[in-house]
Amino acid sequence: MKIKVINPNTTASMTQKIAETAIAVASSGTEIIACNPEMGPVSIEGHYDEALSVIGILEEIKKGEAAGIDGYVIACFGDPGLLAARELAKGPVVGIAEAAMHAASFISTGFSIVTTLSRTRIIAQHLVANYGMTHFCRRIRAIDLPVLELEDENSNARKTIFNECRQALAEDGAGAIVLGCGGMADLSAQLSQDLGVPVIDGVSVAVKFVEALVSLGLNTSKKGDLAYPIAKPYTGMLHAFAFVNQMPSD
């Protein structure tokens, strides 16, 4: 089984961290192909960044389909371009926010999300509502540190995240913590140990969910809105993104 894990930003060090996390949890028969787009923002910290990251994500999905990839993980907590990616892909495509929230709901009656910048909380709020997680999500917290500080070994990001998680457990009535950034993928095990509760990294659970779906032979439905895109010309810079050949429906 081949799973392509796409970091939607273009920061290679974060892609490497995400790759190591995915490989650590993958089954022995699973090959992890981690990548980031050639074009796009170096970090995703708002609606504008997220919108412009989607083109690069779809390009990686397109490449993956040509290479026979079985399933995909979109490793950004905003789950950018998730439904568009599902249109393009035959196999399952799982976003780390959707995966993490569902995993948290399996093992607790309430969770808090700890993310990076306050301005991104509204994105997480929209996802909580769209994924039917309003009943489970106790609070969305932000540490107000830029995403790329997670890549700086001299940053106090880890301590700040720990303190925010501890506050969430004390104040929110949460039984689990969801880490709200793909760049936090390497922190969950240590935080779980230190805090004594499940701390969920979406990269890990998304990989396992994709493995399960592929093993069960469950592909993305091609009936309705997730059918392959309608073939039509695209103009200008988007010419290469036109969907030309209709894929088989099986």
SULNOR-V277261 format. One record per pair of residues at least 24 apart in sequence whose C-alpha atoms are under 10 Angstrom apart, sorted by the first residue. I is the first residue (numbers start at 1). J is the second residue. Records with the same first field share a line. If there is no record, write none. Layout:
# SULNOR-V277261
I=J  J
This chain:
# SULNOR-V277261
1=27  28  29  30  31  32  68  69  70  71  210  211  214  215
2=29  30  31  32  33  64  67  68  69  70  71  72  210  211  214
3=30  31  32  33  34  64  68  69  70  71  72  73  91  92  93  207  210  211  214
4=31  32  33  34  35  60  61  64  69  70  71  72  73  74  93  207
5=32  33  34  35  36  60  61  71  72  73  74  75  93  94  95  203  206  207
6=33  34  35  36  37  56  57  58  60  61  72  73  74  75  76  95
7=34  35  36  37  43  53  56  57  60  73  74  75  76  182  183  203
8=35  36  37  38  39  40  41  42  43  44  49  50  52  53  54  55  56  57  58  60  74  75  76  78  79  80  81  182
9=35  36  37  38  39  40  41  42  43  44  49  50  52  53  54  56  57  75  76
10=35  36  37  38  39  40  41  42  43  44  53  56
11=35  36  37  38  40  41  42  43  148  151
12=36  37  42
13=148  151  183
14=42  43  147  148  150  151  182  183  184  185
15=75  182  183
17=151  182  183  184  185  186
18=75  182  183  184  185  186  203  204
19=75  185  203
20=185  186
21=185  186  187  201  203  204  207
22=73  185  186  202  203  204  205  206  207  208
23=204  207
24=204
25=203  204  205  207  208
26=204  205  207  208  211
27=207  208  211
29=211
30=70  207  211
31=69
32=69  72  207
33=64  69  72
34=72  73  75
35=60
36=60  75
42=147  148
43=76  146  147  148  183
44=76  77  78  80  120  146  147  148  181
45=78  116  117  118  119  120  123  146  147
46=78  117  118  119  120  121  122  123
47=78  80  119  120  122  123
49=80
50=76  78  79  80  81  123
51=80  81
52=80  81
53=80  81
54=79  80  81  82  84  85
55=80  81  84  85  238  241
56=81
57=81  82  84  85
58=82  84  85  86  87  88  89  241
59=85  88  240  241
60=85
61=85  86  87  88  89  93
62=88  89  241  243
64=88  89
65=89  90  91
70=210  211  213  214  215  219
71=207  209  210  211  213  214  219  220
72=206  207  210  211
73=99  202  203  204  205  206  207  209  210
74=182  202  203  206  207
75=181  182  183  185  202  203  204  206  207
76=180  181  182  183  202  203
77=115  120  123  124  127  179  180  181  182  183  201  202  203
78=120  121  123  124  126  127  180  181  182
79=123  124  127
83=225  226
84=225  226  228  229
85=226  228
86=219  220  221  222  225  226  227  228  229
87=220  221  222  224  225  226  227  228  229  230
88=220  222  226  227  228  229  243  247
89=219  220  221  222  226  227  228  247
90=218  219  220  221  222  226  227  228  247  248  249  250
91=210  213  214  217  218  219  220  221
92=209  210  211  212  213  214  217  218  219  220  221
93=206  207  209  210  213  219  220
94=202  203  205  206  207  209  210
95=202  203  205  206  207  210
96=179  180  181  182  201  202  203  204  205  206  207
97=124  127  128  131  178  179  180  181  182  201  202  203  205  206
98=127  128  130  131  132  133  202  205  206
99=131  200  201  202  203  204  205  206  207  208  209  210
100=177  178  179  180  199  200  201  202  203  204  205  206
101=127  128  131  132  133  136  137  177  178  179  180  200  201  202  205
102=131  132  133  136  202  205
103=176  178  200  201  202  205  206  209
104=133  136  137  175  176  177  178  198  199  200  201  202  205
105=133  135  136  137  175  176
107=175  176  198
108=136  174  175  176  177  197  198
109=135  136  137  138  173  174  175  176
110=134  135  136  137  138  139  172  173  174  175  176  177
111=135  136  137  138  139  140  168  169  172  173  174  175  176  177  178  198  199  200
112=136  137  138  139  140  141  165  168  169  172  173  174  175  176  177  178  179  180  199
113=137  138  139  140  141  142  164  165  168  174  176  177  178  179  180  181  199  200
114=139  140  141  142  143  161  162  164  165  168  177  178  179  180  181  184
115=140  141  142  143  144  145  147  161  164  178  179  180  181  182  184
116=141  142  143  144  145  146  147  148  149  150  157  161  179  180  181  183  184
117=141  142  143  144  145  146  147  180
118=142  143  144  145
119=144
120=144  180
121=180
124=180
136=174  175
137=172  174  176  177  178
138=168  171  172  173  174  175  176  177
139=168  171  172  173  174
140=168  172  178  180
141=165  167  168  179  180
142=180
147=181  182  183  184
148=183
149=183
150=181  182  183  184
151=183  184
157=184
158=184  187  191
161=187  191
162=187  190  191  192  194  195
163=195
165=191  195  199
166=191  194  195
169=195  197
175=199
176=200
177=201
178=202
179=203
219=250
220=250
221=249  250
222=247  248  249  250
223=249
